[in-house]
Amino acid sequence: MSKQNLLFTPVQVGDLRLSNRAVMSPLTRARAEAGHVPGKLVEEYYAQRAGAGLIIAECTMTAVDGSAFANEPGIYSLEQIAAWKKVIDAVHARGGLIALQIWHPGRATHALLNGGVTPISSAAKRNREGQVHTSQGALDYPVPRRLDDGELAGVVELFRAGAENARDAGFDAIEVHGAHGYLLDQFLRDSVNDRDGEYGGSIENRARLLFEVVDAVIGVFGAGRTGLRISPLVGFNDISDSDPRALVQHVAEQLERRGAAFLDLRHADYADPAEQELARIARAAYSGTLMRNGGFDQASGEAALAAGGADAIIYGKPFIANPDLVERFRQGAALAPVDFATLYTPGPKGYTDYPALDSAGDFVTPDSVDLTVQALAS
């Protein structure tokens, strides 16, 4: 097999056999309906992208008061479970596999998005990066409430219940979101976590809550269908760590001990030498499926696979604008650009109306798109 075709080869990821190594990144798109229920539009969006080796569905709420984007989906109610079943069935009908990413935003939200409930975190430190969009406009992030050690079992239970609901919905796998400055990352990285005791100080202690959650999720899905995302050098949501190498070493070793299916290593930029060093550390310590994410195109993804530095490549923006990304890669077809103005706006525009290629390499507009609306919006 040519090294230039590795993206199209199957790979075993724990209990799952992926048909190719191009994985769709979890991408917040804010298209859920009232009650954080994924509707018909979400169903269509994921079905269009079923050609990915694995879809990792967007970060999904584990608690009714755990919203950060107003219209992201949840996995804590019976209505949400029933709706996700339809999404999963649509992906499976097209031969795809789909995992769910579960999360809690921690301090990266506002009480106005969560029925007046004050955000929580490892420390009473405010997120100073940007602002949060609320019903009253863009506001500064508030100072969060510092969680007591005795409350952390409740956090673990939120993730366990979310995993149970995801299993009941029929997801093929699950990913714990331990990245991007959200709650678990707020414990993991030391620029936010200033605790002492069992959940602060050393990397072992700062990672304790993360792995209590991972263990709870493994107890539901099994290690062979459980993955974890971390982003040690991504500064999003005003967070960093003083020793990202030690962080990756510890996380990779702990996943190896548990036999977890995959590690999703989210880079700020995969080509950064510091990020490449983290990937080498992860690869040496972890024998499961290493998925890397952060600015790859087809050529750089192939190169990482050929060098043994990854087992699968996660693509984000390319999957937004190219629902048939894998086929485009196969054909060497041009990739459509992302319409950034419609990333988080309601409706199909910039969501389900990106055209696919037909067998001749021509563009085909999805049948469900209202052509009149499309023409007016173009």
N, C-alpha and C positions, 0 to 999 in steps of 0.2 A: 504493500500500500504506500503510495507516495506520501511524503511528509506534508505535502500541500493539501491532503485530503483528510487529515486527522479529525477535523471538526465534524466530519460526517460519519465517523466510525462509532459504533455502540460503546457504551461504558457501563459497568456495573457500579451502582451507587447504593451500597448497603444491600437492601432487599430488592431494589428496583433496577431494572435493565433499561437504560436510556437508549433511544435509537440514534442519538447524535450527542455531541458535546457542547452544543450552543444552548445555554440555559437562559431563560428570561428572568431578568432581575425583578424583585419586588419593587413596584413603582406606584407611589401614591398618586391617584388621579382624581380623587374627590368626586366620584360619580354615584355614590350610594344614595338610596332614596331615604325617605323619612324613617326614623328609628334605626339608622345605620344599616339598612337592609340592602344587599346587592340585588339590583333588579335586572330586567331584561337587557338593558344596555350593557351592564357588566358581563352578563352571560355571553352576549355577542362578542364583546371585546376579547375575552379570553379564548373563546372558540376560534376566532380568527387567527390566533397565535399558537394554535395547538401543534404546529410543526416544530416548536422548540423541543429539545431533548427533555426538558422539564420546565414547566412554568412555576415560578415561585410567586404566588399571589401577594398583592400589596399588604403592607403592615395593617393588621386587623385588631381591633379593640378587644381586650379581654374583660373590660369592665365598663359599665354604663357611664361612669364618671372618668373615663380614660380617653377622651377625645382630644385631638390636637388640631384637626383640620376641618371640623364641622361636618363634612360629608364623607368621611372614610367609613368603610364597612366594619361591622362588629361580628363577634362569634360568641355572644353571651346570651342570646335569646332563641327561643324555638323558631320564631319567624326568620331570624337570620340563618339558622341551620337549614331550614327548609329551602330558603333562597339559594344558599350555597350549593345545595344538592343539585339544583338545576344547572348552575354554572359548571359543576364537576361533570355532570352527565353530558353537557354540551361539548366539553373538552374531550372526554373519553370517546364520544361518538365520532370524533375526528382523529382518533388514535393517539391523543396526547396524554401526558401525565401532569398532574398539578399538585403542588404543595402549598401550604398556607404558612405565612409568616405571622407570628403572634407577638404582641408587644404591649408596653405601657409607656406613655410619654414622660412620666415623672414630672419634672419641673418645666418641660418644654411645652407648656400649654397655659391656659388661663381659666379662672373660675367661671367666667362668662360662657365658656364652651361646655361646662360640666355641672350645670345646675347649682352654681354657687360654691362648689367644693374646691377648697384651696389645693393647688398642685402639691405633690409630694416629691421628696428626693432623699438622697443620702445625707444632705447637709442643707442648711438654710442659706444657700448661695443662689443668687438670682442669675438666670441666663441673660447675659449682657449683649448677646448677638441678635441684632435685628429686632423685629417686633412680631407679635402674634396677632392674627386677623380674627376679630370678634364681631359680634352683632353691633358693637359700638365703634367699629373701625379698628385701625391698627393701634395696638397698645403695647407698652413695654411689658416684658415678662415680669410677673410678680415674684417676690421672695417666697420660695416654697416652704412647706412645713417639713421639718426634719423628722423622718420616721424613727420610732423607737425600735430597738432590737425585737421586742415582743410583738411588733406588728408585721415582721417580715415573713412569718409563716403564712399570714394572710395574702401577701404578695405571691408567694409560691402557689397557694391554692388558686388564685386567679388564673395563673398560667396552666395549672393542672386542669381546671375546669374548661379553659379555652381549648386545650388539647383534646379533652374528652368530646367536646362539641364538634371539633374539627374531624375527629375520628368518626363520629356519628353521621356527619355530613358526607363522608366518603373520600376525604382527601387522601392522596397517595403517600404523602409525607408531611413533615412539619419542620419549620425553621423557627428557632428562638432568636428574636432580635436583641442582640447584645451590643449594638453599634450606634453610631450617629448621635451620641449624647442623650439618648433616652434613658429610661429609669435604670435598667440593668447596667448600662454603660456609666451611669452616674455613680454607681457603686464601684465599678471596675476601674475607672481611671482616676488618678490621684489629684488632678487639678480641681475636681469637685468633691471627692470623698475625703473629708478631713476627720473621719471617725477614728476612735480607738476601739479596743475590744475585739470581738470575734468578727466584725464586719468592716474593719478598717486597719490601716497601717500597712502591713505586708501585702504583697500581691496575692498570696494564698487567702488572706482574710478578705481582701477587696473582691476577690472572685468567688467568695463563698456563696453569696446569694445567687449569682449567675448559675453556678453548678447545682445548687439546690433546685433551681427552676429546671435546668437541663435534666436532672435526675427524675423530677416529677413528670416531665414530658416523655422521657424514655419509658417510664412506668406505664404510660398510656399507649404510645405508638411503637415502642420497641426501639432499641438502638439503631437497627437497620433502616429505620425510616425517620430518624431525627437528625437535624442539622443545626448549625449555629452560625450566625453572622457576627463578626467583630470588625472594627475599623480603627486600629490603634493610632494611625497618623492622620485621620480625618478630623478636622477641627470644627466641623459643623455643630451648632448648638453650644459654642463657647466651651469646648472641652479639649483636654490634652492629657498626656501621661509623661512622666519624667523618664520612664524606661520602657519604651514600647517593645524592645527586644525581649526583655524578661516577661512582659505581658504575653506576647505571642508564644514564647517557649512554654509558659505555664498552661495556657489555654490549650495548646496543641497536645501537650502531654496528658492533660486531663481528658480530652476527647479520645485520645488513643487508649487510655485505660478503660474507657466506657465502650469502646467500639462503635462510636457514633458514625453515622453514614457519611456526613460531609461537613467540611468547614468552608464557609463562605468568607473569604478574606477580601474585604472591601478596601481598595486602595484609593487615596486621593488622586494619584496618577501612577499607574502600574510601572511606568518607565523611570520613575524617581529611584535613584540608587538605594535610598533608605527603605523604600517600599520593596524593592527587589530583595534586600537583605531579610526583611520580614518574611517574604515568601520562602526563602531558603531555609530559614529557621523552622517555619511551619512544615515544610516538606520533609525535613530531617526528623522531626519529632512525631509526625502524624502519618500513618500509613493508609488512612481512609481516603475518600475522594476530596482532593483539594480543588475548590472552585475559586477562581480569582476574578475580580471585577474592578474596573476603574479605568476607562478610556481605551479599551482594546478595540481594534478593528479586526477584519478577517485575517490580515497578514500577521499582525502581532499576536493574535490569538493562536494561529497555527504555529508560530515560532515558539510560544510558551509551551504548547503541548509537545512539540517536537523535542524541546530541550528537557522535558520531564519536569518542568517547573509548575505544571498544573495538570489536572486530569479533565477539567472542563472549564469553559470560559463563560462568564456571565455577562450578558449584554443588556443594557438599559435603554438609553435613548434610541439606538437602532431599531429595537422592537416596537417602540412607540409609533414611529412613522412607517415601519415596514412589517406589516403583520406576517408576511411570508419571508422573513429574514433569512431563514436557512436555505430556502429555494433560491433566493437572490444570490446568496453566497455561492451556491452550486453553479448557477448560470453565469456568474461574474457580472450580474446586472448592477446598474447604478442604484444607490440607496436614496430614498426620498429624505428630504430634510424635515426636522421636527418643527412644528408650528408652536413656538414657545408661548405665544399669547393664549393658547387654548389648553395648556397643560392641566389647569384646575377649574376650567369653566364648565358649567352644566351642559348636557346635551351631547349629541353625536359628533359635532364639529371638533376636529382635532382628536377624536377618540376612536370612533368606529368607521370613519369615512376615508381613512387612508387607503388608497387602492392597492390591490395585489396584482401580480403578474399572471397572465394566462399561459398556456403551454407554449405559446409562440413568443413569450417575452413581452407582450403588450400589457398595458394597464387595464385592469377590470375594476370598475366601481362596485362596491358591495351592494347587493340587491336591496338591502334594507334602508339605504340612504335615500332620503327625499331629494331628488335631483333638483327640484325648484329651490329648496333651501340651500343646497350646495352651490347652485349658480349664484344666488344672491350673496352668499358669504364669500365667494371667490374674488 
